[in-house]
Amino acid sequence: MSFTLVFVWLFAGCVTSGDAPVLRSGQTSEADAYTHFLAGVVLERQGKSEAAIEEYQKAADLMPDSYELNWRLLRTYIDSTDYVNAEKTCSRLLKVEQENVRLWIVMGTIQQELGNQEAASEAFEKALALNPQNEEEFGWLVDAGDRSMDWITAIQVLEKLVELTPDKAEWQAALGMHLSRINDGEGARKAFEKALQLKPDMNELRMQLGLAYLQLNQDQAAVDTLRTYLSGAPGNARAGEMLAGALCRTGQYAAAVEELSKLEDARGEDAGLNLEFMYTLLRAGQARTAADLKATEGTPILSTLFTALARKHAGDPYRPLLDTLDEVEGDIDEECGGVLGTMFFFFGEKDAGEFIINEMKALRDEGVNSMRVDIVLARAYMNVEKHAEAEAVLAKVAEAHPDEKYPHLYLSTVYDELERFRDAEKHLKRCLELNPEDAEAMNNLAYLYAERDMRLDEAEALLKRALEVQPDSGYYLDSLGWVYFRRGDADKAIEYIRRAIVAMDHDDAILRDHLGDAYLMKGDVKRAVSEWRRARRLDPKLEGVQEKIEKHSKKLEKVG
């Protein structure tokens, strides 16, 4: 249950199974109500939750204005994940306690569980209007949005809190953190700068502000901010890495080397950081130092490759390392996706990406014949969205190494970007020939079919097999939901896409867009528009979303 922790907290201090209301003599309906209540307590202790709910419901029906009896019923419905009846009970309580902040928060979380995002936002806004100063309750509310992967609701709550209490530095800081998570660098920058104006001693925020500047490619501002942060927190490896990246982005390679030199202990434990140090040394023209640098365990393939580059630039023999590169034990996909991807982000996608591309091309021009050199080159091309160039490299690799998975997998991605469906399909099928239990390839092929509204039976079978391998994959659940959408089964589509959203480790614009489409198919235009707005907030560039919002918002206005 997404909001278990929040509900536990919200009900803390309320009637427990050991507490019974005090009877008021002479009131038969009350006596009957409390008799049912006590019976419910006994049944709940015995683990008979359904029978307990029946007794609590009878008690609440006899005393519909009793806050304590209805609250207990509400808690029991939530514990049993019966959110439909929880909503009814909460509505009844709100008729009695219209200005109860906690009740409005509970109503909002119930509406989120039911998928009613607009109703949830309205409930949260009501709670905020009643008492914007209650930091504890609204802090839990923001956490609830995080746990349910509903980042936009959390952001909307924080934006309202900032509006109502503009001089509260902590809310500004929390808003900045959440905006950074959805890659809204400009919004995060403004929030962090405001928080630091209000409370300059919040030094940790300077690191986050530096990250926001990097997101916005405001590299010198990132340098200045991160230097200020490190003056108060020397030795922070992540901040030092970010500062080195910002310095490289501005061409200050020697200064970047100086910063990373301070992190010797961290580099000894972090293979990625050590690899970035090698990169920085190469950019600073210190190839001799880079060549003598001891590799850290964790990136065997890329460390070997970078050591070869360093030896080459230092004038030392380097070809023997490259001749054995394809035999080095390691996972090239993991190293490229994790370590190399991080390097591109911190040190500049354009700057670092072009360096890697030029170095790999130079090796190939010298006659180096290495599948892994080619894969690193192709991944760098893909990272800077040069898909045609990546295809040219990968096609030759796949032909030369037909039994290797990754060239085929990457080619399928590239061909999908180039809208060459048949080629993408062919290489995904090759992945499955190599490993029939490859869940990633199953999902990608199924989604390829679903996007084109074809072979839906085959797509469903593939996804069910993939979910047997990884039952909690948000991507696979979404793909299956999308298959059901293509079949016209709105209810199943909504079910699986909502499960996918909760299963993800981040809120996702494409999943929100899919959920909006499914709600539209069901005829629920209001919820559809709500989800599309979430999708657009998560990714303003997502194709077609704004057009759907404008089109269907007009329909809502006519109905309203």
C-alpha angles and dihedrals in degrees: 000000000000098000101036094122093047093049091048089055095043092055095044112122093022129113111311131197089266095054125082127185116250113256119235108216120237096030107108097184090051091048090051091047093053091045089058090044093054090046088054091051091053093047092047090052088053091053094249096133098165093052090045091054090052090054093045089049092052090050092050092047091054091050106028092167094053109112095193096051095046091045090056090049090049092052091050093051090051092047088055092045091240094144096165092063090036088060091051092049093046090051089053091051092049090057087062098036106032094162098046106125094196092053092053090051090050089049090051093051091047090052090051090054089051091050093246098136097167092051089047092053091049091052092048091048090052090052091048093050091052097052119358092168096066098105096174097055096043092044088059089047092056089048089052091057089050094052093049091047088242094134094159093060089050089051092047090052091049092047089053091048090051090049093050096040105027094167095058105107094191093060091047089051093048090049091051091051092052094045089051089055091060091045093250092146095169094051091046091049093053093047094048093046091050092048091052091048089054095042114016093180092070090101095165088068091064089068090053091046089052089054090051090052089052090051088053093044089240089142103168091049087052090051093051095045095046092048089054091049094049091050086066097035108032117186098030100147097202093050090046090052091050092048091050089050092050091048091051090049089057093046095253095131098154090053089049090054089052092054095048091045087066090061100064095134093048091048089054090061101033114064092189093054090049090051090051088053090055090050092049092049090052092050090049091053093249096126093146092060091044092051091053094047114117112238118239119224115257105060104052096157100045092039090055091047094048092046088054090051091049092050090048093053091043091054095247128132107278108157094085089063092051093046089062098036095102091055096053111116111244147091110272092189093055093046095048095042096045114025100026092043091053091049091053091051099048099033097040128278092230098041099041093035094054091046092054092045093050093046094049092046090051091053091050091048088054090058099260106159106198128141090208094052087053093048092050089050092049093047090051090051090049091049092057090041097249092141098162090055091047090051092053091055098041096047090062092045092051091049092050094042106031093164096056115100104208100059088055093044093050091045090055089055093047093047090050089054089049090049093241097140100174092052092048090050093049094055094045089052088051089054089055092048088056092046119008089192095056099130094188093055091045091054095045093049093046092049090048088057095043092051088056094041093238139121091011095165090055090045092052092050092049092050094048088053091047091051090052086061096041108014095175099050109131091201094054092046090051092049090053090048088052091052089054089048090055088052091053095248099136096173095055091042091054092046095053097039091051089049088050093053092053092045094055123094090224139027109265129209096208092052091049089049090051091049090051091052091050092051089050090053088053090052095249099129094168094058091042092056090045092056093045089053089053090049092051092049090052093047117010090187097057105130120249098002099106091050091054092048093052094045098049097036087064089054090052091050091053092049092045 
